[in-house]
Amino acid sequence: MSILFTPLTLRELVFKNRIFVSPMCMYSSKDGLPTDWHMVHLGSRAVGGAGLVMVEATAVTPQGRISPDDSGIWSAEHAAAFAPITRFIKEQGSVPGIQLAHAGRKASTDLPWKGGRPVDVNHRGWQTIAPSPVPFSTEEPVIPREATLEDLETLLGQFAAAARRSVEAGFEVAEIHMAHGYLLHQFLSPLSNRRTDDFGGSLENRCRFPLRVAKAVRDIWPEHLPLFVRVSASDWMEGGWDLEQTLYLTRALKEMGIDFIDCSSGGMVPEAMPPFGPGFQTPFATAIRQEVGIPTGAVGVVTDPVQAEQIVATGLADAVLLARAMLRDPYWPLHAAKALGVDVPWPVQYERAK
């Protein structure tokens, strides 16, 4: 029997299997709005049999986008534009999810295939904001503005409002982005947080604002629906964020009602050198699952059905999140079912759990 294709229940939501589509920036939005392109892109992964289809990092404010072409949910117009997409995903038996994000000092950059360099106000860019005025790269030292206490209160409101709009749009999972060197990760890591007030310095202080964001979103998010957090469990740099600090953070997240930790790593500084390879981040998911007692997801070079089955069947994680593998093959779950000898109808037609 395949564990990969058994249901996973978080709060009152049932995922038909443990194959989740990881959030992936597609750089195809117009003023943050999803388009027909997103309907096809996300909808095809739902038709392909994934248990969860998660929208890319979706900015809670225009200034929180990584690039000017990223997804956003800062207005009622954005929520309305997502509604047909979430409805279609549900009709295929999948769960629609959204990753709520703010890029902080890594915002306002050009498209990757145009170099991904920072863009200024004369080229569709804007002034970035961060915990401290420390640039992401010394090669292109664009100095972010240090967030004031008033800014932090505004950001809390923006995350909460984005969560409310996500519910209105029909999403059933929200994931708070605390990874990959973006704003909330910037507060966590001593490599980017040089503050001397209550939001910098000690581990407790550095976790304070990300935890406030998590609480603000949890307070808005429906009680019967699960809330995820994506973490970078290591900066892969001496003196940076690491697994022990991640365990402290995830214990606090569990206590406030977070239901699932999406375990990634890196992204804080360009010179970091992670040991990239098949399943290289899975040990983080295992450690958090065992030490904290919270469901986790393994992400990063998970490509083979047998590999994915081994991760969940042996308790290394509760689910796998696939990115590039799903870009290459939107029907990866159906092909995985065939490879593992699981009888899944083609096309997939599940009755959603009540």
C-alpha positions in Angstrom: 0.0 0.0 0.0 1.3 3.5 -0.9 1.4 6.0 2.0 2.0 8.8 -0.6 -1.5 8.3 -1.8 -3.3 8.1 1.5 -5.3 11.1 2.7 -3.8 13.7 5.1 -6.1 15.5 7.5 -5.1 18.9 9.0 -7.8 20.4 11.2 -11.0 19.7 9.2 -9.4 19.7 5.8 -8.7 16.4 4.0 -6.0 16.3 1.3 -6.6 13.4 -1.0 -2.9 12.6 -1.1 0.5 13.9 0.2 1.8 15.3 -3.1 1.7 19.1 -2.9 2.6 21.7 -5.6 5.2 24.0 -4.1 4.7 27.7 -4.6 6.7 28.9 -7.6 7.1 32.4 -8.9 5.9 32.6 -12.5 6.4 36.3 -13.3 3.2 36.4 -15.3 0.9 38.7 -13.3 -0.4 42.1 -14.4 -0.4 44.6 -11.5 -0.3 41.6 -9.2 -3.5 40.1 -10.7 -3.7 36.5 -11.9 -4.6 36.0 -15.5 -5.8 33.2 -17.8 -2.3 32.0 -17.8 -2.6 31.2 -14.0 -5.8 29.4 -14.6 -4.1 27.0 -17.0 -0.9 26.7 -15.0 -2.5 26.0 -11.7 -5.5 24.3 -13.0 -3.5 21.7 -14.9 -1.6 20.7 -11.8 -5.0 20.1 -10.1 -6.2 18.0 -13.0 -2.9 16.2 -12.7 -3.8 14.9 -9.3 -2.0 16.9 -6.7 -3.5 17.0 -3.2 -2.6 20.7 -2.8 -2.0 23.3 -5.5 -0.3 26.4 -4.0 -0.1 29.7 -5.7 3.4 31.4 -5.9 4.7 33.9 -3.3 1.8 36.4 -3.3 2.6 39.8 -2.0 0.5 41.4 0.7 1.4 44.9 -0.6 2.7 46.1 -4.0 6.1 46.9 -2.4 6.4 43.3 -1.2 6.6 41.8 -4.7 9.9 40.2 -5.7 9.4 41.6 -9.2 6.8 44.0 -10.8 5.3 40.9 -12.5 4.7 38.9 -9.3 1.3 37.8 -7.8 -0.4 39.9 -5.2 -3.5 40.0 -3.0 -3.6 43.5 -1.7 -7.1 44.4 -2.9 -10.6 43.1 -3.4 -9.9 43.1 -7.1 -7.1 40.5 -6.6 -9.4 38.3 -4.5 -12.1 38.4 -7.2 -9.5 37.5 -9.8 -8.4 34.4 -7.9 -11.9 33.1 -7.2 -12.4 31.3 -10.5 -9.0 29.6 -10.1 -9.7 28.3 -6.6 -13.1 27.1 -7.7 -11.6 25.2 -10.6 -8.9 23.6 -8.4 -11.6 22.4 -5.9 -13.7 21.0 -8.8 -10.7 18.7 -9.6 -10.6 17.4 -6.0 -7.5 19.4 -5.0 -7.1 22.0 -2.3 -6.2 25.5 -3.4 -3.5 27.2 -1.3 -1.8 30.6 -1.3 1.6 31.7 0.0 1.4 35.1 1.7 4.7 37.0 1.2 6.7 40.2 1.4 10.1 40.2 -0.2 11.7 42.9 2.0 15.2 43.8 0.8 14.9 41.3 -2.1 12.0 43.1 -3.6 12.0 45.4 -6.7 14.1 43.2 -9.0 13.9 42.5 -12.7 12.7 39.3 -14.3 15.2 36.4 -13.9 15.7 36.0 -17.7 16.6 39.7 -17.7 19.3 39.2 -15.1 17.2 39.6 -11.9 19.0 42.8 -10.9 17.4 45.5 -8.8 15.2 48.0 -10.7 14.7 51.6 -9.6 11.7 53.8 -9.6 12.4 54.8 -13.2 12.2 51.2 -14.3 9.0 49.9 -12.6 10.8 49.6 -9.2 10.4 51.1 -5.8 12.2 51.7 -2.5 12.6 48.5 -0.6 12.2 48.0 3.2 13.9 45.6 5.6 14.7 45.1 9.3 18.0 46.9 8.9 19.6 49.0 6.1 21.8 46.0 4.9 21.8 45.2 1.2 21.3 41.7 -0.1 24.4 41.8 -2.3 27.6 43.8 -2.0 28.0 43.6 -5.7 24.8 45.6 -6.2 24.4 47.5 -2.9 20.8 48.7 -3.1 20.2 49.9 0.5 16.8 49.1 1.9 15.1 51.5 4.2 15.0 50.3 7.9 11.4 49.5 8.9 10.1 51.8 11.6 7.8 50.6 14.4 4.9 52.3 12.5 5.9 50.3 9.4 5.7 47.1 11.4 2.2 47.8 12.5 1.2 48.6 8.9 2.8 45.3 7.8 0.8 43.4 10.4 -2.4 44.9 9.1 -1.4 44.1 5.5 -0.7 40.4 6.3 -4.1 40.2 8.1 -5.9 41.9 5.3 -4.3 39.6 2.8 -5.4 36.5 4.8 -9.0 37.9 4.9 -9.0 38.4 1.1 -7.6 34.9 0.6 -10.6 33.4 2.4 -12.9 35.5 0.2 -11.0 34.2 -2.8 -11.8 30.6 -1.9 -8.4 29.5 -0.7 -8.4 26.7 1.9 -4.7 26.8 2.9 -2.6 29.8 3.5 1.2 29.6 4.0 3.2 32.4 5.6 6.5 32.9 3.8 9.3 33.0 6.4 12.0 31.6 4.1 14.4 32.2 1.3 15.8 35.6 2.5 12.5 37.5 2.3 11.2 39.9 4.8 10.2 37.7 7.7 13.3 35.5 7.3 15.3 38.8 7.3 14.0 39.5 10.8 14.9 36.0 11.9 18.5 35.9 10.7 21.4 37.7 12.4 23.0 38.1 9.0 20.3 40.6 8.0 18.8 41.8 11.3 21.1 44.4 13.0 18.4 46.1 15.0 19.0 47.1 18.6 15.3 47.4 19.6 12.8 44.7 20.7 12.9 43.2 17.2 16.6 42.5 17.0 19.5 41.1 18.9 18.5 38.0 20.8 16.8 35.0 19.3 13.6 35.9 21.1 13.7 39.4 19.7 14.4 38.3 16.2 11.5 36.0 16.2 9.1 38.6 17.7 7.8 40.2 14.5 7.5 37.0 12.4 5.5 35.4 15.3 3.3 38.5 15.5 2.6 38.1 11.8 1.7 34.4 12.3 -0.7 35.3 15.1 -2.3 38.1 13.1 -2.9 35.7 10.2 -4.1 32.8 12.5 -6.6 35.2 14.1 -8.1 35.9 10.7 -7.8 32.4 9.2 -10.9 30.2 9.7 -10.6 27.9 12.7 -11.4 24.8 10.6 -8.7 25.4 8.0 -5.0 24.8 8.4 -2.3 27.4 8.3 1.2 26.6 7.0 4.6 28.4 7.5 7.5 27.9 5.2 10.9 28.2 6.9 14.5 28.3 5.8 15.9 25.9 8.4 19.5 27.0 7.7 21.2 30.0 6.1 24.1 27.6 5.2 26.4 30.3 6.6 28.4 30.5 9.8 26.8 33.0 12.2 23.4 32.8 10.4 20.1 31.2 11.1 20.3 27.4 11.7 18.3 24.4 12.7 18.4 25.0 16.5 17.0 28.4 16.0 14.4 27.0 13.7 13.3 24.5 16.4 12.8 27.4 18.8 10.7 29.2 16.2 8.6 26.2 15.2 7.8 25.3 18.8 6.4 28.8 19.2 4.5 28.6 15.9 2.9 25.3 17.0 1.8 26.8 20.3 -0.1 29.6 18.5 -1.9 27.2 16.2 0.2 26.8 13.1 -0.5 23.3 11.6 2.3 22.5 9.1 5.9 23.5 8.6 7.1 23.6 5.0 10.9 22.9 5.4 13.2 24.7 2.9 16.5 26.4 3.4 18.9 29.1 2.1 18.2 32.3 0.2 19.6 34.8 2.8 22.9 35.7 1.2 24.1 35.0 -2.4 27.5 33.5 -1.3 25.9 30.6 0.7 26.7 27.2 -0.7 24.1 24.6 0.3 24.9 20.9 -0.4 22.4 20.7 -3.3 21.3 17.1 -4.2 18.3 14.8 -4.1 16.3 15.3 -0.8 19.0 17.5 0.7 16.5 19.4 2.8 14.5 16.4 4.0 16.5 16.0 7.2 15.2 19.4 8.3 11.6 18.2 7.9 12.5 15.1 9.9 14.1 17.0 12.7 11.3 19.4 13.1 8.7 16.7 12.9 10.4 14.6 15.6 11.6 17.4 17.9 8.5 19.7 17.8 5.8 17.2 17.0 4.2 19.1 14.2 3.4 17.9 10.6 6.1 18.8 8.1 6.6 18.9 4.4 9.9 18.0 2.6 10.8 20.1 -0.4 13.9 20.3 -2.6 15.0 17.9 -5.4 12.2 15.5 -4.8 11.7 14.0 -8.3 11.2 10.3 -8.2 8.0 8.5 -7.0 9.9 5.9 -5.0 11.9 8.7 -3.3 8.7 10.5 -2.5 7.1 7.3 -1.1 10.1 6.6 1.0 10.0 10.1 2.6 6.4 9.8 3.8 6.3 6.0 4.4 9.3 6.1 6.7 8.1 9.1 8.6 10.7 11.6 7.4 7.9 14.0 6.6 4.1 14.0 6.3 4.0 15.3 2.7 6.3 16.2 -0.2 6.3 19.5 -2.1 7.3 19.4 -5.7 8.3 22.4 -7.8 10.5 21.8 -10.9 9.2 18.2 -11.2 5.7 19.6 -11.5 6.8 22.2 -14.1 8.2 19.4 -16.2 5.2 17.2 -15.7 1.9 18.6 -14.5 0.6 15.0 -14.3 3.4 13.8 -12.0 1.0 12.5 -9.4 -0.8 10.3 -11.9 2.4 9.0 -13.3 3.7 8.4 -9.8 0.5 6.4 -9.0 1.1 4.2 -12.0 4.8 3.7 -11.0 3.8 2.7 -7.5 1.0 0.4 -8.5 -1.8 2.6 -7.1 -5.2 2.4 -8.7 -6.0 6.1 -9.4 -8.8 6.9 -12.0 -7.7 8.7 -15.1 -8.6 11.5 -15.3 -8.7 11.9 -11.5 -12.2 12.4 -10.2 -12.4 12.5 -6.4 -15.4 13.4 -4.3 -14.2 16.1 -2.0 -14.5 15.3 1.7 -17.3 17.0 3.4 
